């Protein structure tokens, strides 16, 4: 939020003075050339191309009859509540171009965020913090190797975000909530340590990376990983990808020496019908008997791009394996560092996925309709059905697969090029598995308003 300074006392002009002032101003404007725009020195090296950014957000969140039972954190509290949170993120980035057209680049940013108005324990206490976010340097080749293409080589190291695909496994490198505040805003995404190398000849992309999560100080897992990622693009409509990751952790046994394999395809395969698109993704986690789990998701979408409001229909099925009690090994899929690529991805449901379900021991059906009445307003509806993959692992005494049915409505309003307001209303009906696990039978209700600023 930008606050304007106080105005001084108003001065009243007599009616007959207004025309004289207008005439005098008009004559002076014709006789006097317009002054040149003032150039204010930045005090920074002039050979560097500098860029300044400023992002901010503020939201209010409310619950009624919510189920506060998050299997990831083990916080059982059953009551409705509300809270507020906001963040500020100033940033400066710079690029220095060499004679070869290759570039050195870097970015420095910080995030200040606060959670307040008596948030529930799942979200965290009234907390605020201001900490570094992006802090990295890098080099890219520009046109120095023309036969390979522009920026065919790219290396960076420091604190930065790294993402794979649409965020099913790897998107968010920093923890929120707790002592930092900002549970929902998720303004922090940079890994505490990131070293990334890219080789991009033509339609190919090959990446090697080392990452270390920026955990909350009160829950430092010392988790880090090495990996390699490959992608191939067929024109503008198809991307195929494959990733391998090796994980280490001192405090989470299932992640120590964990191997992760990921295959994915995002495609609109029919040239004459590019409005029809498909997504398919598979992940395998292997760590002996400590963890042996799989997950996959498939979706189809059709966009009526030549119709008023441009409606888009999507159906998605997602399966994340749960632990089978009849085996000695652990099959509970570890959701790793998923992220927010779009509404419903990969926090599934504004109630369930945000507050009491994780992408583990879960099967979900998602149906979505999105409309865009104009360039400033877009919105839609989600419908979910959540099922337990292994009911006995969902909770003691649970025999039913049915967890919840949820419907969400959202609207994004681009007020201008800087401000965007988002509105969410959600309703979820707990099913038999929730009742067996918690005794909860009341419907869950949720509402949210979030205002974001970007410069």
Backbone torsions as a table, in degrees:
resi	resn	phi	psi	omega
1	UNK	NA	134.6	179.6
2	UNK	-105.2	123.9	179.1
3	UNK	-100.2	131.5	178.9
4	UNK	-87.6	145.3	179.2
5	UNK	-67.0	160.9	-180.0
6	UNK	-65.8	146.9	176.5
7	UNK	-88.2	149.6	176.1
8	UNK	-76.5	177.4	-179.9
9	UNK	-62.9	141.7	-179.5
10	UNK	-76.0	144.9	175.6
11	UNK	-113.0	130.1	-175.9
12	UNK	-93.6	130.4	177.3
13	UNK	-97.4	139.2	174.0
14	UNK	-68.7	146.8	-175.0
15	UNK	-55.1	-39.6	-175.3
16	UNK	-75.1	-12.8	179.7
17	UNK	-81.7	-20.1	-175.7
18	UNK	-63.9	-50.3	178.9
19	UNK	-59.1	-38.6	-179.9
20	UNK	-63.6	-42.1	179.0
21	UNK	-64.1	-40.9	179.1
22	UNK	-64.0	-42.6	179.1
23	UNK	-64.0	-44.0	-179.1
24	UNK	-64.3	-40.6	179.6
25	UNK	-65.0	-40.9	-179.8
26	UNK	-64.2	-42.6	-179.5
27	UNK	-65.3	-41.4	-179.2
28	UNK	-65.1	-36.5	-179.8
29	UNK	-66.7	-33.5	180.0
30	UNK	-74.6	-32.7	-176.1
31	UNK	-86.5	-25.5	-173.6
32	UNK	-107.1	124.8	178.7
33	UNK	-64.9	149.0	-179.7
34	UNK	-64.8	134.5	-179.6
35	UNK	-67.0	147.1	178.0
36	UNK	-69.1	147.1	179.3
37	UNK	-61.8	132.6	-177.6
38	UNK	-73.6	130.1	176.3
39	UNK	-100.0	116.0	-177.9
40	UNK	-99.7	123.0	-179.4
41	UNK	-65.1	142.2	179.4
42	UNK	-85.2	-21.1	-176.0
43	UNK	78.8	13.3	179.9
44	UNK	-116.4	159.4	-179.1
45	UNK	-53.0	126.1	-173.6
46	UNK	-73.8	-18.3	-179.6
47	UNK	-79.9	-5.2	178.5
48	UNK	-99.7	134.6	176.5
49	UNK	-84.4	106.8	-174.4
50	UNK	-94.5	147.8	176.9
51	UNK	-139.5	132.4	180.0
52	UNK	-112.3	138.1	176.7
53	UNK	-132.4	151.5	175.4
54	UNK	-145.2	121.2	177.7
55	UNK	-120.0	147.2	179.0
56	UNK	-151.9	156.1	177.4
57	UNK	-156.4	152.6	177.7
58	UNK	-149.0	137.3	-178.0
59	UNK	-144.8	158.1	173.5
60	UNK	-125.2	137.5	-172.3
61	UNK	-131.5	137.4	-179.0
62	UNK	-139.1	143.2	179.9
63	UNK	-123.4	154.5	166.6
64	UNK	-141.1	127.2	-179.8
65	UNK	56.6	39.2	-177.6
66	UNK	-80.7	154.2	175.4
67	UNK	-99.6	104.3	176.6
68	UNK	-93.6	81.2	174.1
69	UNK	-141.6	96.2	-175.5
70	UNK	-99.3	111.3	-177.7
71	UNK	-64.3	-17.6	179.4
72	UNK	-76.2	-32.5	-175.6
73	UNK	-112.9	-16.5	179.3
74	UNK	67.4	48.8	-179.8
75	UNK	-113.3	94.3	-177.1
76	UNK	-90.8	105.8	176.3
77	UNK	-142.9	126.4	-173.3
78	UNK	-115.7	86.5	175.3
79	UNK	-162.0	160.3	175.9
80	UNK	-84.6	157.4	-178.1
81	UNK	-166.3	178.4	176.3
82	UNK	-152.7	163.0	177.9
83	UNK	-163.3	175.6	176.9
84	UNK	-130.7	155.7	173.6
85	UNK	-157.2	157.0	179.1
86	UNK	-156.2	167.0	-179.5
87	UNK	-150.2	158.6	172.5
88	UNK	-130.1	138.6	-179.6
89	UNK	-140.5	91.6	172.4
90	UNK	-81.9	147.3	-177.4
91	UNK	-149.4	147.6	172.7
92	UNK	-134.9	134.3	177.8
93	UNK	-131.7	153.2	-178.3
94	UNK	-142.4	150.3	179.1
95	UNK	-133.4	128.6	177.9
96	UNK	-116.0	118.8	-175.6
97	UNK	-97.4	129.1	177.8
98	UNK	-87.2	169.5	-179.4
99	UNK	-62.8	-27.6	179.5
100	UNK	-75.5	-5.0	-175.4
101	UNK	81.9	-3.9	172.0
102	UNK	-72.0	162.4	-170.8
103	UNK	-136.4	141.0	162.8
104	UNK	-96.6	139.1	-178.9
105	UNK	-143.4	162.1	179.0
106	UNK	-166.5	167.6	-179.4
107	UNK	-149.0	144.2	176.5
108	UNK	-135.6	126.8	178.5
109	UNK	-148.6	162.9	175.6
110	UNK	-137.6	157.0	179.2
111	UNK	-125.9	124.2	169.9
112	UNK	-110.5	126.6	-179.2
113	UNK	-142.9	157.1	-177.0
114	UNK	-145.9	136.9	171.6
115	UNK	-113.8	131.4	-174.8
116	UNK	-152.7	-176.1	-177.2
117	UNK	69.5	45.3	173.1
118	UNK	55.3	64.3	178.7
119	UNK	-69.8	156.8	175.4
120	UNK	-69.4	164.5	-174.5
121	UNK	-62.6	-31.6	178.8
122	UNK	-60.0	-37.8	-178.4
123	UNK	-78.5	-37.4	-178.0
124	UNK	123.6	170.6	180.0
125	UNK	-75.8	174.2	169.6
126	UNK	-61.6	109.5	-174.4
127	UNK	-140.0	153.5	173.7
128	UNK	-143.9	155.4	179.5
129	UNK	-158.5	157.3	168.7
130	UNK	-138.1	114.8	-173.9
131	UNK	-137.8	159.3	176.1
132	UNK	-61.8	147.8	174.9
133	UNK	-118.0	-94.5	176.6
134	UNK	-74.7	137.9	176.3
135	UNK	-162.6	78.4	-174.3
136	UNK	-141.4	161.2	173.7
137	UNK	-129.5	156.1	-179.4
138	UNK	-159.8	172.5	177.0
139	UNK	-139.3	136.5	174.3
140	UNK	-131.9	153.5	-165.6
141	UNK	-81.1	-13.2	-177.9
142	UNK	58.8	-129.0	178.6
143	UNK	-105.8	21.0	-177.9
144	UNK	-64.8	-27.5	177.3
145	UNK	-121.5	76.5	-171.7
146	UNK	-60.0	-33.6	-178.0
147	UNK	-65.6	-23.2	-180.0
148	UNK	-93.9	-18.6	-178.2
149	UNK	108.8	167.3	-178.1
150	UNK	-70.1	135.7	179.6
151	UNK	53.1	42.9	179.5
152	UNK	-66.6	-28.2	177.0
153	UNK	-116.0	137.8	-177.6
154	UNK	-152.7	124.4	178.8
155	UNK	-130.9	138.1	177.8
156	UNK	-147.0	154.7	179.2
157	UNK	-150.1	143.9	179.1
158	UNK	137.7	-149.1	175.5
159	UNK	-97.0	113.8	177.6
160	UNK	-159.2	164.0	178.0
161	UNK	-82.6	146.2	172.9
162	UNK	-137.2	132.8	-176.0
163	UNK	-128.2	153.2	174.0
164	UNK	-127.2	126.0	176.2
165	UNK	57.6	-132.6	-177.8
166	UNK	-103.8	24.1	169.8
167	UNK	84.9	17.3	179.6
168	UNK	-63.4	-38.6	-175.7
169	UNK	-120.0	-34.1	-170.3
170	UNK	-141.3	111.3	-179.1
171	UNK	-152.7	-44.4	-171.1
172	UNK	-109.7	117.0	-175.8
173	UNK	-100.4	6.4	-177.7
174	UNK	-136.1	146.8	178.8
175	UNK	-90.8	146.9	-179.6
176	UNK	-122.7	178.3	-179.5
177	UNK	74.7	-160.0	178.9
178	UNK	54.3	-131.4	-176.6
179	UNK	-75.3	-7.8	-179.2
180	UNK	-96.7	-23.4	-173.6
181	UNK	80.0	179.1	174.4
182	UNK	71.8	47.9	-176.6
183	UNK	-59.5	-51.3	-174.9
184	UNK	-88.2	-35.9	-172.5
185	UNK	-58.3	-37.4	175.2
186	UNK	54.5	46.2	-179.0
187	UNK	-71.8	-22.5	-179.8
188	UNK	-94.0	128.5	178.3
189	UNK	-136.9	-9.0	-174.9
190	UNK	-76.8	136.9	172.0
191	UNK	-68.2	148.9	178.9
192	UNK	-62.9	-35.8	173.5
193	UNK	-137.1	129.6	177.5
194	UNK	-141.8	129.2	172.7
195	UNK	-127.8	118.4	-170.1
196	UNK	-131.5	130.7	173.9
197	UNK	-122.4	134.9	-177.9
198	UNK	-127.1	140.8	173.8
199	UNK	-130.0	115.8	-171.6
200	UNK	-127.0	75.1	174.5
201	UNK	-86.2	119.2	177.4
202	UNK	60.0	-127.0	-177.3
203	UNK	-85.6	1.3	-177.2
204	UNK	-97.9	146.5	170.8
205	UNK	-135.0	123.9	177.1
206	UNK	-123.8	125.5	-177.4
207	UNK	-126.3	143.2	169.7
208	UNK	-124.2	140.9	-173.2
209	UNK	-150.1	151.0	168.9
210	UNK	-125.9	131.9	-175.7
211	UNK	-136.6	144.3	172.7
212	UNK	-133.2	125.8	-175.7
213	UNK	-65.3	141.8	172.7
214	UNK	-91.1	84.9	-175.9
215	UNK	-77.5	164.6	169.1
216	UNK	-64.9	142.0	-178.9
217	UNK	-60.7	-29.2	179.7
218	UNK	-83.0	-3.6	-180.0
219	UNK	-145.1	55.2	-178.0
220	UNK	-80.6	113.4	-177.7
221	UNK	-92.9	-6.8	-177.5
222	UNK	49.5	48.3	179.8
223	UNK	-94.2	133.4	179.1
224	UNK	-146.0	161.2	-176.5
225	UNK	-153.0	150.8	170.1
226	UNK	-112.8	146.4	-179.8
227	UNK	-160.5	168.3	175.2
228	UNK	-136.3	138.9	-178.2
229	UNK	-132.1	137.4	178.3
230	UNK	-129.7	135.7	176.3
231	UNK	-136.2	146.6	175.8
232	UNK	-132.7	131.3	-178.8
233	UNK	-107.5	126.8	171.1
234	UNK	-98.3	98.1	-179.0
235	UNK	62.4	-143.3	-176.6
236	UNK	-101.4	-1.8	-169.4
237	UNK	-117.9	-5.9	-176.6
238	UNK	-138.8	132.1	174.0
239	UNK	-132.5	127.7	174.8
240	UNK	-110.8	141.8	-177.1
241	UNK	-143.5	152.3	176.1
242	UNK	-144.8	137.8	-175.9
243	UNK	-138.0	142.5	170.3
244	UNK	-125.9	137.7	178.3
245	UNK	-136.0	141.4	174.2
246	UNK	-117.1	120.0	-173.2
247	UNK	-106.2	151.0	172.0
248	UNK	-137.7	143.3	177.0
249	UNK	-155.6	137.8	179.0
250	UNK	-85.2	-18.8	-173.5
251	UNK	-119.2	-11.6	179.1
252	UNK	-117.2	98.8	-173.8
253	UNK	-56.5	-37.6	-176.9
254	UNK	-66.1	-21.3	-179.7
255	UNK	-94.4	-12.2	-178.8
256	UNK	-77.6	117.3	-175.9
257	UNK	71.7	22.8	-179.9
258	UNK	-75.6	134.7	172.1
259	UNK	-104.7	131.9	179.5
260	UNK	-124.6	130.8	178.1
261	UNK	-120.8	136.8	-176.1
262	UNK	-139.0	129.5	173.8
263	UNK	-124.2	143.1	-177.5
264	UNK	-154.1	153.3	176.5
265	UNK	-144.4	127.1	173.4
266	UNK	-120.0	117.5	-169.9
267	UNK	-150.2	146.6	165.0
268	UNK	-119.8	86.3	-163.4
269	UNK	-77.0	-12.7	-175.9
270	UNK	-102.1	110.0	-176.3
271	UNK	-56.7	-34.1	-178.2
272	UNK	-83.3	-4.9	-178.5
273	UNK	-141.9	65.5	-177.8
274	UNK	-72.1	-9.8	175.8
275	UNK	-72.7	-14.0	178.0
276	UNK	-97.4	119.7	-176.1
277	UNK	-133.8	159.3	-177.8
278	UNK	-138.2	152.0	172.8
279	UNK	-134.5	138.1	178.2
280	UNK	-142.2	130.2	-178.2
281	UNK	-145.5	141.9	-179.1
282	UNK	-135.0	142.0	177.7
283	UNK	-137.3	139.4	177.3
284	UNK	-127.7	132.5	178.2
285	UNK	-117.3	123.5	-174.8
286	UNK	-130.5	121.8	176.1
287	UNK	-151.5	55.6	-178.2
288	UNK	59.7	-140.2	177.0
289	UNK	-78.2	-13.7	179.7
290	UNK	-66.4	-36.0	175.9
291	UNK	-161.0	127.5	176.8
292	UNK	-144.8	88.3	-170.1
293	UNK	-134.8	155.9	179.1
294	UNK	-132.8	160.4	174.1
295	UNK	-153.6	149.8	173.1
296	UNK	-154.1	156.8	179.3
297	UNK	-145.0	145.6	178.1
298	UNK	-140.3	139.4	179.1
299	UNK	-145.0	155.2	175.2
300	UNK	-134.7	141.5	-178.1
301	UNK	-140.8	146.9	174.3
302	UNK	-134.5	127.9	-179.2
303	UNK	-108.2	123.4	176.7
304	UNK	-87.2	74.4	-170.3
305	UNK	-70.5	-18.8	-178.0
306	UNK	-102.4	11.7	179.5
307	UNK	-108.7	149.3	177.0
308	UNK	-55.4	138.9	-178.2
309	UNK	73.2	-5.7	174.2
310	UNK	46.8	57.3	-179.5
311	UNK	-64.4	142.6	177.0
312	UNK	-127.6	126.6	-179.1
313	UNK	-108.4	135.4	-177.8
314	UNK	-137.6	138.9	169.1
315	UNK	-126.5	137.2	-179.9
316	UNK	-139.6	137.6	172.1
317	UNK	-116.7	134.9	179.7
318	UNK	-133.6	138.0	-179.7
319	UNK	-130.9	122.6	177.0
320	UNK	-122.6	117.1	-169.9
321	UNK	-61.7	145.5	174.1
322	UNK	-110.8	165.6	-177.2
323	UNK	-75.0	127.5	177.8
324	UNK	-87.1	114.5	-176.0
325	UNK	-63.0	-18.5	-177.6
326	UNK	-82.7	-3.7	178.4
327	UNK	-111.9	160.6	-179.9
328	UNK	-84.9	-20.2	-178.4
329	UNK	-91.8	164.9	-179.0
330	UNK	-95.2	122.1	178.7
331	UNK	-110.2	11.7	179.9
332	UNK	-71.4	114.1	-178.3
333	UNK	-63.4	134.6	178.1
334	UNK	-91.7	117.6	-176.1
335	UNK	-69.8	-10.8	175.7
336	UNK	57.7	-134.2	-170.4
337	UNK	-112.6	59.4	-179.1
338	UNK	-63.6	169.6	-177.8
339	UNK	-152.8	178.4	-176.0
340	UNK	-95.9	96.6	177.2
341	UNK	-88.4	-38.6	179.9
342	UNK	-159.9	166.4	175.8
343	UNK	-50.7	129.2	179.1
344	UNK	83.6	3.0	-177.8
345	UNK	-137.2	115.1	-5.9
346	UNK	-110.1	22.4	166.3
347	UNK	-83.9	106.8	-170.5
348	UNK	-88.5	105.3	-179.7
349	UNK	92.1	131.3	-178.8
350	UNK	-71.5	-15.7	172.9
351	UNK	-103.9	-61.6	-173.0
352	UNK	-63.4	-56.6	-174.6
353	UNK	-69.3	-25.2	-179.0
354	UNK	-84.7	-27.7	-166.1
355	UNK	-131.9	-20.5	179.2
356	UNK	-145.2	-0.5	175.0
357	UNK	-122.3	145.5	171.3
358	UNK	-118.6	167.8	179.4
359	UNK	-81.5	66.0	179.2
360	UNK	-155.0	138.8	-177.2
361	UNK	51.3	49.8	-172.0
362	UNK	-146.0	136.7	167.4
363	UNK	-120.8	135.9	-177.0
364	UNK	-137.5	140.9	169.9
365	UNK	-110.4	128.8	178.8
366	UNK	-126.4	127.1	171.3
367	UNK	-119.0	134.7	-174.6
368	UNK	-139.0	141.7	169.4
369	UNK	-127.1	129.2	-179.7
370	UNK	-122.7	137.9	177.8
371	UNK	-131.1	153.9	178.2
372	UNK	-135.0	89.1	-178.8
373	UNK	-57.6	-33.2	177.0
374	UNK	-156.0	-173.5	-176.7
375	UNK	-72.1	-11.6	-175.7
376	UNK	-104.4	-18.9	-174.7
377	UNK	-129.0	132.8	173.4
378	UNK	-142.8	151.0	-179.4
379	UNK	-170.1	179.5	-179.3
380	UNK	179.7	-171.6	-178.5
381	UNK	-130.1	143.0	172.4
382	UNK	-118.7	144.2	171.5
383	UNK	-131.0	127.7	-177.6
384	UNK	-123.9	147.7	164.7
385	UNK	-128.7	120.6	-176.8
386	UNK	-106.7	132.5	-178.9
387	UNK	-130.6	145.6	174.1
388	UNK	-80.6	133.6	175.6
389	UNK	-70.2	-43.7	177.2
390	UNK	-125.4	96.4	-175.2
391	UNK	-54.6	-40.1	-176.9
392	UNK	-63.8	-24.1	178.6
393	UNK	-88.4	-9.2	179.2
394	UNK	-73.9	-31.5	178.6
395	UNK	177.3	159.9	179.2
396	UNK	-59.2	131.2	176.8
397	UNK	77.8	9.8	-179.0
398	UNK	-88.6	126.4	177.8
399	UNK	-120.2	-15.2	-178.5
400	UNK	-92.2	145.7	175.0
401	UNK	-82.6	-21.1	-170.0
402	UNK	-76.2	112.9	-178.8
403	UNK	-95.6	-57.7	-176.3
404	UNK	-164.1	156.4	168.9
405	UNK	-117.4	130.0	-174.4
406	UNK	-132.8	144.4	172.7
407	UNK	-130.0	134.6	-178.1
408	UNK	-126.3	142.4	172.6
409	UNK	-123.5	136.8	-178.6
410	UNK	-139.7	150.4	175.1
411	UNK	-138.9	129.8	173.3
412	UNK	-112.8	122.1	-177.3
413	UNK	-117.4	111.4	175.9
414	UNK	-82.2	94.5	-175.2
415	UNK	-62.0	-43.9	171.7
416	UNK	-155.8	-166.5	-174.7
417	UNK	-70.1	-11.6	-179.1
418	UNK	-109.4	-35.4	-173.1
419	UNK	-105.1	136.6	173.0
420	UNK	-133.9	133.2	176.9
421	UNK	-112.7	135.0	178.4
422	UNK	-121.3	137.1	-179.2
423	UNK	-126.3	133.7	-179.5
424	UNK	-134.2	135.7	170.0
425	UNK	-131.3	133.1	-174.7
426	UNK	-138.7	149.5	179.8
427	UNK	-141.5	130.4	179.7
428	UNK	-132.5	138.7	-179.8
429	UNK	-109.8	110.9	179.9
430	UNK	-66.8	140.1	-178.2
431	UNK	-104.3	-168.5	-169.0
432	UNK	-62.9	-35.5	-180.0
433	UNK	-63.2	-39.8	177.2
434	UNK	-65.6	-43.0	179.2
435	UNK	-62.8	-41.7	179.9
436	UNK	-67.1	-35.0	-177.3
437	UNK	-81.2	-33.7	-170.7
438	UNK	-128.1	-13.9	-173.3
439	UNK	78.5	7.2	-176.3
440	UNK	-83.4	130.0	178.8
441	UNK	-128.0	-13.4	-178.1
442	UNK	-71.4	147.6	175.0
443	UNK	-69.1	151.9	179.0
444	UNK	-100.4	136.8	178.7
445	UNK	-130.1	145.2	-173.1
446	UNK	-153.3	142.0	175.9
447	UNK	-142.1	150.6	-176.3
448	UNK	-151.5	140.8	170.4
449	UNK	-129.7	128.4	-177.8
450	UNK	-135.1	129.4	178.7
451	UNK	-113.2	125.6	-177.4
452	UNK	-120.1	143.1	177.7
453	UNK	-125.2	137.4	179.1
454	UNK	-140.6	131.0	177.8
455	UNK	-132.0	NA	NA
